[in-house]
Amino acid sequence: MWKSTRIVVAAVLWSVCGAAGVAGGQEELKLDADVNYVYAAQFGFGGYSIGGLSVQVFSLPLEFTLEDLVMDWDLRIGLPILYGRYEVSGETQGIEVSATTNSIGFQPKLQLDIPVFDGFRVSPVGALGVAVPFGGRLDVRAQGEPVEGVNLDTETFYTYEIGLTSLYERELGAFDLSLGNALIYAGDAPFTRTEASSIEGYATFRSGIDVRHPLGFKLGDLVPDASVFFIYSLFTPALKFTRIGDDVLSVPQIFEFGATVGSATPLVLPGIGDLLDGMRLGAGYDRGKDFEAIHVVFGFPF
């Protein structure tokens, strides 16, 4: 049985050994691989490869804010739409296996920003969504020849996230300093459990620093600035990435380095208001044990 957590599930490679002329024939080949959708959904916009798994994720980070919803508390509402493409490949018992599948997900997110004192806030966070896999396919080659292609069964599943973040901001001369922390538990599970189904979930502690500085010129009313940031993420339990025909890879921590550009002043349009208030765009490089990735970032994530 070849399965992956809700992205591709329970495709049976019947008589693969026999069809390939392997001694013993008619023996069912059992494979197990997980793409770790929980991490893919939190990754953002970009791609990474680890242990025969290649992932491309494209997230549209739609968000708006209801200011002073309760006293001076703001409610941020996120409506991200996420498309992912996952490719797994490997070799076992002399048989080459490759699989691809896609998913589309939607996970509304609420974050309540509560000021504690000047420049410091804490924010409880909660999200609940759904993801639908589609277009899964499994291909097998034995002794260099194709044996069989299988359309993979899939499971629609729900995703969830709950936690607490904090952010401290202050000016240091011409620099703007931000210090962020987060403790988040996230997971996913299928709506309909089967024997082949599995449940993912882990806690993430994240701590980071971001330093911004004006670039020294203006574009109309805009004051462009740039930032550099560093974020440390600790996972418990460690992220797991299974490999076909090999040991499971564990990634307990990830270090992220990146930079963004934006504007110290918002772009104000008549009848629309502050269009670019707080929006930033940049790139991040992630590094962990047997893991590295590059992705697009939309500001300091706290």
C-alpha positions in Angstrom: 0.0 0.0 0.0 1.3 3.5 -0.9 -0.1 6.2 1.2 0.6 9.8 2.1 -1.2 11.8 4.7 -4.5 12.8 3.1 -2.7 14.1 0.0 -2.5 10.7 -1.7 -3.9 7.7 0.1 -4.1 3.9 -0.3 -3.1 3.2 -3.9 -2.4 -0.5 -4.1 0.4 -1.7 -6.4 -1.1 -5.1 -7.2 1.3 -7.8 -8.5 4.2 -5.3 -9.0 6.8 -7.8 -8.1 5.3 -10.5 -10.3 4.9 -8.1 -13.2 8.5 -7.1 -12.9 9.7 -10.7 -12.8 11.0 -10.4 -9.2 11.4 -13.7 -7.4 8.4 -14.6 -5.3 5.9 -12.8 -7.6 2.4 -11.8 -6.8 3.6 -10.2 -3.6 2.0 -6.9 -2.8 4.5 -4.0 -2.6 4.0 -1.9 0.5 5.1 1.7 0.5 4.6 4.5 2.9 5.3 8.2 2.3 4.0 11.4 3.9 4.2 14.9 2.4 3.6 16.7 5.7 0.8 19.0 4.6 0.8 20.9 7.9 4.2 22.3 7.3 3.5 22.9 3.6 0.5 25.0 4.5 2.5 27.1 7.0 5.4 27.5 4.5 3.8 30.3 2.5 4.8 30.9 -1.1 7.8 29.0 -2.6 9.3 25.6 -2.7 11.5 23.1 -1.0 13.0 19.6 -1.5 13.9 17.0 1.0 14.6 13.3 0.8 12.9 12.7 -2.6 10.0 15.0 -1.8 9.6 18.1 -3.9 6.9 20.7 -2.9 5.8 23.9 -4.6 3.3 26.0 -2.6 1.5 29.1 -3.8 -0.4 31.0 -1.1 -2.5 34.1 -1.7 -2.3 35.9 1.7 -5.6 37.9 1.7 -6.1 39.8 4.9 -8.0 42.8 6.3 -8.3 44.4 9.7 -11.2 45.6 11.8 -9.8 48.4 14.0 -10.9 49.0 17.6 -13.3 46.1 17.5 -13.3 46.0 21.3 -11.7 49.1 23.0 -8.4 49.5 21.2 -8.2 45.8 20.2 -7.9 45.1 16.5 -9.1 42.0 14.7 -7.1 40.7 11.8 -9.0 38.4 9.4 -7.0 36.3 7.1 -8.6 34.5 4.1 -5.6 32.7 2.5 -6.1 30.5 -0.5 -3.3 27.8 -1.0 -2.4 25.7 -4.0 0.2 23.0 -3.5 1.9 20.5 -5.8 3.7 17.5 -4.3 6.1 15.1 -6.0 7.6 12.0 -4.3 10.1 9.7 -5.8 12.3 6.8 -4.6 13.4 3.2 -5.1 12.7 0.1 -3.1 13.3 -3.6 -3.9 14.8 -2.6 -7.3 11.5 -0.8 -8.2 11.4 2.9 -9.0 8.3 4.8 -7.7 7.2 8.3 -8.4 4.0 10.0 -7.5 2.5 13.5 -8.0 -0.6 15.1 -6.6 -2.1 18.6 -6.0 -4.2 20.3 -3.4 -6.3 23.4 -3.0 -7.0 24.7 0.5 -8.8 27.5 2.3 -8.2 28.3 5.9 -9.8 31.4 7.4 -7.7 32.8 10.3 -8.6 35.2 13.1 -5.9 37.1 15.1 -6.9 39.5 17.9 -4.3 42.1 18.5 -4.3 43.2 22.2 -2.1 46.2 23.2 -0.4 45.6 26.6 1.8 48.7 26.7 3.3 51.1 24.3 4.9 49.1 21.4 4.0 45.7 22.7 1.0 43.5 21.9 -0.1 39.9 22.3 -2.4 38.1 19.9 -4.4 34.9 20.3 -4.7 33.2 16.9 -7.1 30.6 15.6 -7.8 29.1 12.1 -9.9 26.3 10.7 -10.0 25.3 7.1 -10.4 22.6 4.5 -8.2 21.1 1.8 -9.1 19.1 -1.3 -6.5 16.9 -3.1 -6.8 16.2 -6.8 -5.0 15.0 -9.8 -2.9 12.3 -8.0 -1.0 9.8 -10.0 1.5 7.0 -9.2 4.0 5.6 -11.7 6.2 2.5 -11.3 9.2 1.3 -13.2 10.9 -2.1 -12.8 14.2 -2.9 -14.5 13.9 0.4 -16.4 10.5 -0.5 -17.9 7.1 1.1 -16.9 4.9 -1.4 -15.0 1.8 0.4 -14.2 0.3 3.9 -13.6 -2.4 4.3 -10.9 -4.7 7.2 -10.3 -4.4 7.8 -6.5 -7.3 7.8 -4.1 -7.6 11.0 -2.1 -9.3 12.2 1.0 -10.7 15.7 1.7 -9.5 16.8 5.1 -9.7 19.7 7.5 -6.9 21.8 8.9 -6.6 23.8 12.2 -4.3 26.1 14.0 -4.4 27.7 17.5 -1.8 29.6 19.4 -0.5 32.9 20.8 1.9 35.4 19.3 3.6 38.6 20.6 5.3 41.5 19.0 7.4 44.3 20.5 8.2 47.3 18.3 10.3 50.4 19.0 12.4 53.0 17.2 16.2 53.0 17.6 17.4 56.2 15.9 16.7 55.7 12.2 16.0 52.0 12.7 12.7 50.3 13.5 13.2 47.2 15.6 10.6 44.3 15.9 10.9 41.3 18.2 8.4 38.6 17.7 7.5 35.3 19.4 4.8 32.7 18.7 3.7 29.3 20.1 1.4 27.6 17.6 -0.2 24.1 17.4 -1.3 23.1 14.0 -2.6 19.9 12.5 -4.9 18.2 10.0 -7.1 15.1 9.8 -9.5 13.5 7.2 -13.2 14.1 7.5 -13.7 10.3 7.1 -11.3 8.1 8.9 -10.1 4.9 7.2 -7.5 2.3 8.1 -5.0 4.0 5.8 -5.7 7.5 7.2 -3.3 9.2 9.5 -3.4 12.4 11.6 -0.7 15.1 11.6 -0.1 17.7 14.3 2.8 19.4 16.0 3.6 22.5 18.1 5.9 25.2 16.8 7.8 27.8 18.9 9.0 30.7 16.7 11.2 33.6 17.7 12.5 36.3 15.4 14.0 39.8 15.0 13.4 42.3 12.2 15.3 45.6 11.6 14.1 48.2 9.1 15.7 51.3 7.7 14.6 54.0 5.2 16.4 53.8 1.8 17.0 57.5 1.7 14.7 58.6 -1.1 11.1 59.2 -1.9 8.7 58.1 -4.6 6.0 60.7 -4.4 4.5 60.4 -0.9 6.1 57.0 -0.4 9.2 56.5 1.7 10.7 53.2 0.7 12.5 51.2 3.3 14.2 47.8 3.6 14.6 45.2 6.4 16.6 42.2 7.3 15.2 39.5 9.6 16.1 36.2 11.3 13.6 33.7 12.6 14.2 30.5 14.6 11.6 27.8 14.6 11.6 24.8 17.0 9.1 21.9 16.3 7.8 19.4 18.8 7.6 16.6 17.8 10.2 17.2 15.0 8.9 17.5 11.4 8.8 14.1 9.8 9.5 13.5 6.1 9.3 9.9 5.0 11.3 8.5 2.1 10.5 5.6 -0.2 12.9 2.8 0.6 14.9 4.8 3.1 14.8 6.0 6.7 12.5 8.8 7.9 14.1 12.3 8.0 13.5 14.4 11.2 13.8 18.2 11.2 13.6 19.5 14.8 14.5 23.1 14.0 14.8 25.6 11.1 16.7 28.8 10.8 15.4 31.5 8.4 17.2 34.5 7.0 15.6 37.1 4.8 15.0 40.6 3.6 12.0 42.7 2.6 11.2 46.0 1.0 8.2 48.2 1.7 7.3 51.8 2.5 7.4 53.6 5.8 4.3 55.6 4.7 1.1 54.1 3.2 -0.1 54.5 -0.3 -3.4 56.4 0.0 -5.9 56.3 -2.8 -9.0 58.4 -3.0 -12.1 56.4 -1.9 -9.9 53.4 -1.0 -7.7 54.6 1.8 -4.4 53.1 2.9 -3.7 50.6 0.2 -0.2 49.6 1.2 -0.2 50.3 4.9 2.1 47.7 6.5 2.5 45.6 3.3 6.0 44.3 2.6 7.5 41.9 0.0 10.8 40.0 0.2 12.5 36.6 0.2 13.6 34.1 2.9 16.1 31.3 3.0 15.3 28.4 5.3 17.9 26.0 6.6 17.6 22.9 8.8 18.9 19.3 9.1 18.8 17.9 5.6 16.5 20.7 4.7 16.7 24.0 2.8 14.2 26.2 1.0 13.6 29.6 -0.6 10.3 31.3 -0.5 8.6 34.7 -0.9 7.7 36.5 2.3 5.0 39.2 2.9 6.5 40.9 5.9 7.5 39.9 9.4 5.1 37.1 10.4 4.1 38.1 14.0 
